[in-house]
Amino acid sequence: MKIVTDCAADLSAEELEQLGIVQAPLFINFPEGEISATDISADDFYNRLEAMRPAIPTTAQPSAGIFAELYRKLAETDKDIFSIHISSGLSGTLNSAHDGGGQVASEAKVNYWDTLTLSAGERFQVMAAALGNKAGWSMDKIQERMKKIRENTELLYTLDTLEYLARGGRIGRVKALAGALLNLKPVILVDADGKYSTKGNGRTLNKSMAMIVDTMHEKFGNTPVWVTMIHGRFAEKADALATDLKGKLNVAKMDLVRISPALGVHTGPAIVGAAVLPMELMSDLVG
């Protein structure tokens, strides 16, 4: 079986290669033209993003034709394809995948999965699918595990500024304006319906980061967990948050990813957060 995802899962090139995962591109539309989010480094992207202020680029999902072409090529060696994508509540990528699969229905058997999340939360589910596939698990067993991971992962992040979310239309402009005037730093999560929600607001970034730590501690207690740190271009805050999480959680594994430029369009560089998952849901797959 072939595993397909999108670059919102924030998997590294090494992980994609090692796990045999095929990545569909998301696109960024700059004034000078469209580029794949995988064709620009994070630092180059944020340099261009900040240089554009107050303008902002837009993003685009892969077309149905891109998915059809991808599935058709993969079906030459394996007709069974599992396509796993960013929350349908945040992007139309999954709909494009369905439409693309419909175009090659006679050539490939495509199963689809809505992660109902993004970034490191999506990454956990994609990794589980790929590792389960390598271990010879059935599709039912893989999806059963992914469902548990989806239900038990907590992804929280905070932002130093709301301007990018507001200009990109990802949160209500009135709410964004009110937050900006009060200089609030929201703690944002992806709800069970796969859409953004606000956990709370801190008056300072450090207070919002403390809220993330306290929320994770309330949810996971002393349970051994896998923590994946996320940031845009905010390494010092990611290090500080990682230290605080280590002090409050039973961290069995910790790693760090920088979010895809396709997500960074809507957050700006000053984003920091973490995805946390009970280690027992991955330990039999990663050893």
C-alpha angles and dihedrals in degrees: 000000000000120000118215127186139153132253092257086081088074095222116162123239088250093053092048091052097043094048096040093238121159115215125212113210129243116207137228119206111212121179089256094051148295123299134180112255087230092059097066129063119238094246094047089049095051091047090055093042093053092044090057096057128165087023119068133202121239130231132227133197123231112277123244087250092058090052092046091052091047094049092045092054093047091048089063087076103020126013093197110088130174113200114196121185153178116279114294086220090066104032142022091226094109091051090052089050091053091048092048092049090052089059092058100035092128092051105040140028106223125188118193133210130194107208090193087216142057144222114016091359091056090043093061092055095046092049091050091052093049094045092045090050091051089050090054097249120163120249090251092054092046093050092045089056093044090052090054091048091048091051096045104041118102116202118185131166140167135207133216090215135023095205097100095047089047096047091045091052094237094129131027111282093222091053090046092050092048091049092048093049090051090041090232123171107212124211104222129198137174109245126221088268090060096250132116119269134172117244093188145308130256125202089223134027091246091055091051090049089051088052089055091052093047093047092051091048092050091051102042106023109177095340111131106254143186110229123196114190119211133196142151106216098330104103096151092055091045089054091049093048091047090054092050092047091050088054094054105030135059094243112196094169133009131183138158136229132184111226119250116266086240087067094036090064088071099039107034122220097296099079125123131171148118144241116217128194133174105260092224089073091061106024096090089052102044097034 
